[in-house]
Amino acid sequence: MRKLSVVLASILGACTMQSSASANDLVDLYEYLHANPELSLVETKTAAFLGEKFEKLGFDVTYKVGGTGVVALMKNGEGPTVMIRADMDALPVKEQTGLSYASKVMTKDYEGNEQPAMHACGHDVHMTVLHGTAEKLVASKDNWSGTLMMILQPAEELGKGARDMLADGLFERFPRPDYNLTLHDNASLAAGQVGIVPGFAMANVDSVDITVRGIGGHGAYPHTTKDPVVLAAQIVMALQTIVSREISPLEPAVVTVGSIHGGTKHNIISNEVKLQLTLRSYTDEVRDQTLSTIRRIAKGLGESYGLPEDKLPIVVHKDEFTPALYNDPELAARMMPVIGKAIGEDNVKELKPVMGGEDFGQFGRVDPKIPSLLFWLGAVSPDDIAEAKKTGKTLPSLHSPFFAPDAKPTLETGVAAMTAAALDLLNSK
């Protein structure tokens, strides 16, 4: 451990002693990526642009893995394989930050629809940190041995990209990692800080569509109809009992009806109402219980409403599943002091899990499982955090059109933390 500490101090100290050009290069890359976002499944220019940069660093680069994904490999003698992943896709959000490098992009999504695009979730930060980390590790090849595997992943926002890369043979065509690492910027943590959550850190995310069918007619004669609006309302209320009455109080879960649409006019009872749900959980058992209970409630209420078999509600579990993100507790405990040495022990926080989703967890769920860790990267100016606490003002969240990371300290901290983590793992024996 002492040898590694000396290596880390040497490398990270050298980083500090470099001219500001290196930090400025990071910011320039970030601003370019921010101004040129691409949506899920169509990240072709981003993949080509960054892939070429990895080639120039000496990586063996493979394109079009699982769609637009990129795998960059560097073998540097015997040792462990460490995978570091960044996601590439932006969101269909019209940016309103007012930044000089704000996205003005209008582009087509994978279905051909014209959309605005913005890196409102910070994937531009993730990609920049990945490249900056690669530069540091390449420059210090004498201080580590093993295989470095850099991943540029598409379609994280659809919960699809990790699955697509795995289905395309990610761990068969390329070395199977001994460890998986990634980071995600955090819209409530100060730039210069890192947060780590041992165990479950983010949730299973499932999408469910329910079509509530009925028998339409005139609003003045409801007794001649089977009103799907009333049935939909009963279903919505019954769904609220799943978490409160069917799931153990010790198990986190969320059932949210995010969308309800039905009918066309005041005096017409429609033939159907459509509901869209998002479900959140940590364990596979709670996930399965929630899904089966939704089906039971929808069918049971339809039957109690007197609907015939061919008019019962239709429940569709969408193919948009994002698995819970589980941070290997031993790896998390190991990384806290390692990252603390790089950025200062007081800047590494243990945080609580959240119900957001991130498909990075998919990479660790393969059989046998791979120890994996996602750490949070603070992205907010400390002054803005202090002002928000003082005034009660709400900071822009991820996915907000106003989200604007404090770029330079965020990127420098991300590169320092990820470089330290990778070096520690690559020096494992």
JONORJO-V34911 format. One record per backbone hydrogen bond with DSSP energy under -1.0 kcal/mol. CO is the residue of the C=O (numbers start at 1). NH is the residue of the N-H. E is the energy in kcal/mol with one decimal. If there is no record, write none. Layout:
BEGIN
co={CO,CO}
nh={NH,NH}
e={E,E}
END
This chain:
BEGIN
co={1,2,3,4,5,6,7,8,9,10,11,12,13,14,19,20,21,22,23,24,25,26,27,28,29,30,31,38,39,43,44,45,46,47,48,49,50,51,52,53,54,55,60,62,69,70,71,72,73,74,76,80,81,81,82,83,84,86,91,91,99,105,107,109,113,115,118,118,120,122,123,124,125,126,127,128,129,130,131,132,133,134,135,138,140,141,146,147,148,149,150,151,152,153,155,155,156,160,161,162,163,164,165,166,169,169,179,180,181,182,184,186,189,189,190,193,194,195,196,199,201,202,204,205,206,207,208,209,210,211,212,215,217,218,221,222,226,227,228,229,230,231,232,233,234,235,238,239,241,242,242,248,254,256,259,261,265,267,269,271,273,274,275,276,276,277,278,279,280,281,283,284,285,286,287,288,289,290,291,292,293,294,295,296,297,298,299,300,301,302,303,308,309,314,316,318,322,325,325,327,328,329,330,331,332,335,336,337,339,340,344,345,347,349,356,358,359,360,364,371,372,373,375,376,377,379,380,381,382,383,384,385,386,387,388,397,400,401,405,406,407,408,409,410,411,412,413,414,415,416,417,418,419,420,421,422,423,425}
nh={5,6,7,8,9,10,11,12,13,14,15,16,17,18,22,24,25,26,27,28,29,30,31,32,33,34,35,90,42,47,48,49,50,51,52,53,54,55,56,57,59,58,73,71,65,152,62,150,60,148,146,147,178,179,149,181,151,153,93,118,102,117,115,112,109,107,91,120,399,126,127,128,129,130,131,132,133,134,135,136,137,138,139,141,143,144,76,82,74,84,72,86,70,88,160,161,159,164,165,166,167,168,170,169,172,173,83,373,85,375,377,379,379,380,193,378,349,376,351,327,354,325,281,322,279,318,277,316,275,314,273,226,269,221,224,225,215,231,232,233,234,235,236,237,238,239,241,242,245,246,247,251,280,278,276,274,268,219,217,214,212,261,210,258,259,208,256,206,254,204,287,288,289,290,291,292,293,294,295,296,297,298,299,300,301,302,303,304,305,307,306,311,312,211,209,320,205,201,202,199,332,333,334,335,336,339,340,341,343,344,347,348,194,196,203,361,362,363,370,180,328,182,184,195,186,406,191,385,386,387,388,389,390,391,392,400,403,96,407,410,411,412,413,414,415,416,417,418,419,420,421,422,423,424,425,426,427,428}
e={-2.5,-2.2,-2.2,-3.2,-2.8,-2.5,-2.8,-3.2,-2.0,-2.0,-2.0,-1.7,-2.0,-1.0,-1.4,-2.6,-2.6,-1.9,-2.1,-2.8,-2.5,-2.6,-2.9,-2.1,-2.5,-2.8,-2.1,-2.9,-1.9,-2.3,-2.2,-2.8,-2.6,-2.4,-2.0,-1.2,-2.2,-2.1,-2.1,-1.1,-2.3,-1.6,-2.5,-2.4,-2.4,-2.6,-2.7,-3.2,-3.0,-2.9,-1.1,-2.5,-3.2,-1.4,-2.7,-2.8,-2.8,-3.0,-2.3,-2.2,-1.5,-1.5,-3.9,-2.1,-2.4,-3.4,-2.9,-1.9,-2.9,-1.8,-2.4,-2.0,-2.6,-2.2,-2.2,-2.7,-2.8,-2.2,-2.3,-1.9,-2.6,-2.6,-2.1,-1.2,-2.5,-1.1,-3.3,-2.5,-2.2,-2.7,-2.9,-2.6,-2.2,-2.6,-2.0,-1.6,-1.8,-2.4,-2.3,-2.4,-2.8,-1.3,-1.5,-1.7,-1.4,-3.7,-2.7,-1.7,-2.3,-1.7,-2.7,-1.6,-1.3,-1.9,-1.7,-2.7,-3.0,-3.1,-1.8,-3.1,-2.5,-1.2,-1.2,-2.3,-2.7,-2.4,-3.1,-3.2,-2.8,-2.4,-2.3,-2.1,-3.0,-1.6,-2.0,-1.9,-1.9,-1.7,-2.7,-2.2,-2.0,-2.4,-2.7,-2.1,-2.4,-2.4,-1.6,-1.4,-2.6,-1.8,-1.5,-2.2,-2.3,-2.5,-2.2,-3.3,-1.4,-3.1,-1.9,-2.6,-3.3,-2.4,-2.3,-1.9,-1.4,-1.9,-2.5,-2.0,-2.3,-3.8,-2.0,-2.6,-2.2,-2.5,-2.3,-2.4,-2.1,-2.1,-1.7,-2.1,-2.8,-2.5,-2.4,-2.7,-2.7,-1.8,-2.4,-2.4,-1.4,-2.0,-1.5,-2.3,-1.1,-2.7,-2.7,-1.8,-2.9,-3.0,-1.4,-2.2,-2.8,-2.5,-2.1,-2.1,-1.5,-3.1,-2.1,-2.0,-2.3,-2.2,-1.9,-1.6,-2.9,-2.8,-2.7,-1.2,-1.7,-1.6,-1.2,-2.1,-2.3,-1.7,-2.0,-2.2,-2.7,-2.6,-3.1,-2.0,-2.4,-2.4,-2.3,-2.3,-2.0,-2.6,-2.3,-1.8,-1.4,-2.8,-1.5,-1.7,-2.9,-2.5,-2.1,-2.3,-2.6,-2.3,-2.8,-2.6,-2.4,-2.0,-2.3,-2.6,-2.6,-2.1,-1.8,-3.0,-1.3,-1.7}
END
